[in-house]
Amino acid sequence: MTTRRSLWKLFLLIIPFGVLYRSTAASQFSYDGVLYALDVEYGTTAQLFHPGHLLYSFLLKRLYQLVSLFGYSGRAIFLMQSANAWIGALAVALFAVTLARRFGTTRGFLVASLFGLSQVFWGESIDPGCYALTGLAAVCLLNVLLRARESNAWRVGLLHGVLILIHQLLILVIPAFWVAIRFGDPPRVRRGVHYTTGVLMGAGIPYACVAALFHPGPFSERLFWFLIPAGTPTSMGVLDNSWWNWNGLANVRPFCETFVQGFLAQVPWGTMAVGLLVIYLLAGSYRQFMKRSALCPDLAVSWMWVIPVGLFLFFFNHAIRFQVLLLPPVLCLLAALSTKFHFKGGAILSVAGLLLLGTVNYSRAIAPRRSGGVQQARILWLRDRVSPNDFLLFAGRGPHSLINVYAAYFLPQIPARSLYGYLLAQFGRSETNLDPLTAGCEGAWSRGGRVWVEKDLLEPEVQKEAETQMKVAKGSVSRWFKKFKGVREVPGPDGYCLEELKPAFQVR
């Protein structure tokens, strides 16, 4: 039995992992991370409450305000990045304690270190995005889940509801708690009702309050806000193909690739290594269920977490960061099944494997993000070429474009607009209004500035692709660009190029 003193020693993992994450902080930030930094510095109160992770921007805004009172004058994005490093380290330490309490100190230490060195969690803990805190919430939820059989059901449900406010997808873990209650003490039905009531109170009431305060309108619009990503136009349905993808065969490869890369950066033997792990978990779980061993309750609740979350990610989004929600229960299965597997020198081989994992992930995934990268180079170049009197139109999420949020955050002094971001608000409408973009151009000329556009946007094929992707009126974007002519190209770094625009009649 693991002693309380040994458990507390595992909390010391906060120190090495905190130092690791701080010393390897990224200079290339995620799209979401910059977006949340924008919300923290410039956003309205309503923008702080993203439906997918209701409390993240709100909590970081309060942290930013607090440290500013004590003299912090830097940008929010760097504070958020530092906070995430220590949040991530806390998640690793708590995961170690959670597993050690159930499966022993050595397994708790080794499996939690695997979590901390995984590509996805290491990558999120050096970024300003929300998934370091999501990882901590998932670890807390696993801790609660493993003790749910003997705990007060109403309190368990209430805590689960509060953790859903950290990330909405944790609502999919409800079936695992129902299974845990079925393994627990009677009265099971009453305890299930108490748990469900707690979840509804912990998550339902805050979501309802935010919807009522900041999303006026009929119930259908508030439900739409809750169900699909923030910023999605109401003309896009919940079952639209850009939101769901029902093609199962088309999802197999990207889902498997992102699951593998959640653990390990892309290497030739990575798929084989993670594939062997999956086979071990499936075969070992089946054997324990057939034997009806004492591990069955822990295995059952872990699988009832993995299955619904895995199915959702399979049909929804194959982004690597979502694997943060899958790794804790998967690694819990590994810790549980490894208690039935003993061989001499196992701990030494495990440590060697962790060192190899850390080396591969650092060299292939973490180190490349420590340099400024293409986006930072373009930002510095644009800062010297585009003045506050100018107007910049960039593609948005196009292949050679300045990503939407980078320009808004790092070049706030330059009037700029994303074409894709602008068209998204008109998704699926029968008519497309491009007058605000025209007004931006005319405003720049009236104050003596220039109008710049990314060169790629002047290609007819690129314009048609924008119309198709954003489902706006056919020909609307192409007709708008015909009002202008390019008069001067200015090449930038890594193939990036701006072109100055003038009204077409002036050029003639």
N, C-alpha and C positions, 0 to 999 in steps of 0.2 A: 504494500500500500504506500502510495506517495505521501510523504509527510508535508504538512503545511509549510514548513521551512523550505523544503525543496521546491515547492510551487512558487514561493515568493522569489527564490533565486532566479527562476526563469524570467521574471520581469526585468532582470538585468539585460536581457536581449534588446531592450529599448536602446541601450547605449551604442552597441556596435552597429545595429541597423539604422539608428538615427544618424550616426556619423557617416555610414555608407551612403545613405540617401542624400544627405546634405553635400557630401564631397563629390557626388556624381550628378549634381543637379543639371537638368537639361537647359540648353539654350534655344533648342527648337521646341516650341510649345505646341500642344494640341490645339486644334480648332476650338474645341469646347472650353479648354482652359482660358484662352484669350477672350472668348465670349463671356465667360463668367467674370473675368476681371473687368470687362467693360460694364457689366451689370453692377459690380461692386463699386466702381468709381463714378459711373455716370447714370446708372439705371434708376428708373422710378421704383417706388415700393412694389408695384405690381410685377415689375420685371424680375424682382428678387425671388419670386416664387415660381420656379420652373416645375411643371407638373411631374416630370420624371424624377426629380430629386428636390422636393419641396423646400427643404431647409438649408441646403448647402450655401447658396449665394447670400441668403439672409444671415446665416451665422458668420460667414466670412466678412460680410459688410460690418457687422457689429465688432468683429475682431479688428478690422481695419480702422474703425472709428476709435476703438479703445487704444490701440498702440499709437495712433496719431496724437492722442492726448498726452502721451509720454514722449513726444518728440520725433516719432517716425515720419519722415517726409518722402519716402520712396514710393514707387508705384505699387499698386495693390497686387500685381501679378507676382512680384518677388516675395512679398509677404505670404501669399497663398501657397507658393511653392515651398517655402520654409516650413509653414504649418503642416503641409502634407507630408513632408519628410518625417516629422515626429509622430504624426497621426499614423503613418504607415508602420513606423517602428513599434508603436503601441499595439497595433493590430497583430504584428508578428509575436510579440511577447504574450498578449492575451490568448492567442491561438495556441502557443506552447503550453500555457497553464491549463487551458481547456482540455487539450488532448492528454496532458500528463495526469490530470485528475482521473481520467478514465482508463488510460492505456499505459501509464508509466512515464517517468521523467525523460528517459533516453528517447523514447518514441516522440514525446511531445517536443523535445528540442530539435530532433532531426526533421520531423515532418513540418514543423513551423518554419524551420530554416529553408526548407524546400519551397514553401509558400513565399517567404520573403525574397528568395533569389529567383523566383519564377519571372519570366520575361514580362508578363502582364502586370504583376503587382509592383515589381521594381520600376517598371516604366511609368506607372501611375503615381508612384510615391515621389518621383522627381519632377512632376508636372503640376501645374496649378489647377488641373481638372478636379472633378468630384469623386473619382473612383478610389482614391486612397481612403477617404472617409466611408465610401460604400463598402470597401473591403473590411474596415473596422466594424461597420454595422453588421455585415454578414458574419463575421467572427463572433460578435456579441450574440447574434441570433442563434448561431450554432451552439454556443454555450447555454443559452436558455433552452433550446430544443433538447439537448442531451439530459437536461434535468427536469423536463416538463412532466414526466410520469409521476413524480412525487411532489411537484410544486403546486402552489395555489393557481388554479386554472385561470381565474379572472386576472390576476396580476401578470401571468404569462401572456395572456392575450393583449393586455394593455401595453406591455413592453414591446410586443411584436408590432402593434399598431404604431407606436412611436418610431420604431426602427424603419417602418415602411415610409415614413416621412423623409428618411435619408435617401432611400431609393425605392421607387414605386414597384419595381419588379420583385421585391421581397414579399409582395402579396402572394406570389406563386408558391410560397413555402407553407401556406396554410394547410394543405393536405398532409404535410409531414407532421404537423402538430396534432392533427386529428388522429393520425396513426399512433403517435406517442401516447395520446390520451387513451386509446384503445388498449395499449399495453399496460397502462397504469392502473391505479386502484379505483374501485367503484366509489360513487355512482358515476359511470362513464358518460352516460347521456347528459346528465346535469353538468358535469365538468366540461363537456364539449360545448354546451350552450353558454356557460360562463366564459370560456375561452373566446368564443366567437363574439360575444358581447364586448369583451375587452378590446378585441381588434377593431371592431366598429367604432368604439369610443376613441381609442388611441389614434387611429388614422382617419376615420370617417368624419369626425367633428372638425379637425383642422382643415381638411380638404374642403369641406362644405363651407367653412367660414371664409377661406380664401376665395372660393368660387363666388360666394355671395358678395364679398367686398369689392373684388376686382374684375369680375366677369359678369356684368349685368346682361340680362337677356333671358330667353326661354331656357327651360331645363335642358333641351337638346344641345344648345350651344355650350352649356357648362359641362355636359357629359362629353362633348367633343373635346373640350379643353383637357379633360382628365384622361381621355383614352389615347390621343395621338400626340406627337411631339410638338413642343412649343414652336410657334411661328408658322405652322402649317396652315394654309388657307382653308377656310370653311368649305370651299368648293371641292376639296379632296375628301372622299369618303373614307371611313375607317377601314373598309375592305378594299380600298384602291390598291392596285398592283404595286405602286411605289411605296406602300406601307406594309402590305403583306405579300408574300410570294408563296403561292400554293404548289408550285412545281417541286415536288419532293426530290426527284432525281437531280434536278439542277442545284439543289441545296446541299447535296451530300458532300461534294468536294470542298466548297468554301467553308462549310461548318467543320469538317474534319481538320482542314488546314488551320483554322483559327483556334480550334481546341488544342492542337499540337503546339502552336505558337504561343498559346497561353502559358505553357510550361517552358518552352525552349525556343530560342531564336532559330531561324531557318538554317539547318545543317542537313547533309545527306542522310544521316542516321537518326534524325530526330523523330520522323514518323514511325520508324521501327521501335524506338525506345518507348514512346508514348503508347503505341499500339500494344506492346507487350504489357504495359501497365494496365491498360483497359482490359485485356484478356485475363490478367491476374485478378482484377477486381470482379469481373463477371463470374469467372470460374470459382474463385474463393467464396464469393457471396452465395452462389448456388449450393456449394458444398455445405456451408454453414446452415443454410435454410433447410436443407434435406436432413441434416443431423439435429435440427432444432436446438442449436447450441445457445449458450448464454449471450452470444453476440447478436442474436437475431433482432432484438429491439433497436439497437444502435444501427445495424445495417439497414433495417427497414426504413427508419426515419431518414437516414441519409439518402437512400435511393428515392424516397418520396419527395425529397428536395431536388435531386438531380434530374429526375424524369420530367416534371412539368417545366422547370426552368430551361432544361435542354431542348424540349420540344418548342418552347416559345422562341428561343434563340435560333433554332433550326429554321423556322418559318419566317422569322422577323428580320434579324440583322446579324451578320456574321462578323461584326467588328470585334477585334481582339479584346478590347477593354471590358466587354460584357462577360468574359471568362472569369473576371473577379468574382462574379456571383456563383460560379460553378465550382471553383477550386476548393473552397472550404469543405463542402460535403464530400467531394471526391477524395480529398486528402484525409478526411475523417475515416472513410472506407479503408484507405491504405493503412492508416494507423491501427484500426480495429483488426484487420485481417493479418497484419504483421505480427500480432500477438501469438498467432498459431504457427509462426514460421521462425525457427531458431537455427542458426548455424554459427560456428566459431568465426570470429573476425567480421561479423556482420556490421557492427558499428563503424569499424575502420573503413570498410568498403563504402558504407553510406556517406561518411565524411568525404572520402575521395570523390564520390559521385557528386556531392554538393559543390566541392571545389571546381570540378569540371563544369557543372551547370553554371556556376557563377562566372567562370572564365569565358565560356561561350556566350552567355547572355550579355556580359559587359562588352566584349570585343565586337559583337555583331549587332547589338541592339542599343546599348546604353552609350557607349563611347561615340558613335556617330551623331547622337543627339546633343552632345556637349559642345560641338562647334556651332557657330551661328546658323549655318545652313543657307539654303537658297533664299528662303523668305526674308531672313534677316539681312542678307546681302542686298536684296532688292529694296528693302525698306531704307537702308542707308543711301543707296543710289538715288531713290526717288526723293529723299529729303534734300538732296543737293540739286535736283533738276526741276522739281515742281514747287512753285511758290504758293503762298496762301491766297493770292489773287487768281490762281488758275482753277481749272476744274478737271478732275481725273475720272474717266469712266473705265472701269476694269471689269473683266468677265465675272469674277466671283470664284466659283469652284471649277473653272475651266482648267485645261491641262497646263497652260503656261501663264496663269494669272496670279495676281496677288490674292491670296485667300481673303475672303470677305473681312473677317474681323481684324486681321493684322493691320490693314490700312486704317481702320477706324480707331484702333487702340494706340498704335505707335506713331501715326501721323495725324493726330487730331486737328492740327492746324491747317491741313490741306482739305479743301472741299472735294470729296470723292463719292462715287456711287458705284455699287455693284450691279451690273446688268442682270445677272441671274437672281440676285437677292431682290431686286426691284420687280422682276417678272413673277417671282414666286407669289407675291401678294395678289397677282391677277391670274393665278393658275385656273385654267378651265373656263375663263370668262369668254363670252362671245365677242367682246370688243376689248381692245388693248389701248390703254391711255399712256402715251409716252411724253405727254406735255411737260411733266416735271423734269425729265431729262433735258428737254429742249430749253426749259427755263434755266437750268443749271449752266448750260453752254452760254446762253445769252447773258446771264449774270456775269460770267467770267469775262466775256468780251467787253461788257459795259464798264467794268472796273479796270480795264487795261490788261487783263490777264490772257492766258492761252487755254485752249481746250486740248486735253491729251486723251488718247484712247489706246488701249493695248492693240498692237498691230493685228493680232489674230482676229479681233472682232470685226475687222473690215473685210474678212473673207466671206463671200456669200454662203459657203457651206457651213461656216461657224454660226452665222446668223440664223440659217434654217434649223440647225441643230438646237439652238437656244429656243426657237419657237416650238419645236417638237417636244423637247424635254419639259418645258414649262407649260405646255398645252395652251398657249395663247393663240390669238387669231393668226392664221397663216398669212405670211407676207407682211405682218405689221412691223416686225423688227427690220426686215430688209428695206421696206419703204422709208422708215425713219432714217436709216443710215444714208440713203440716197440724197438726203438734204445736205450732206456734207462731203467734203473731199479732203483727202490727206495731202498735206503740203510739205511735211518734213519728217523724216524718220530719225529717231535717236536710239541707237542700240545700247542695251544695258548688259548686265552680267548674265552668264549662263543662257544665252539665247533670248533673253527678255528684250522686248523692243516696244517703245512708245511711238505713236505717230501724232503729229499735231493736226488738228482739224480746223477747217474754215468752212463757212457756208458755201454751198456749191456755186451760187450765183456770183460770189466774190472771186472764186477761182477762175470762172470763165471770163 
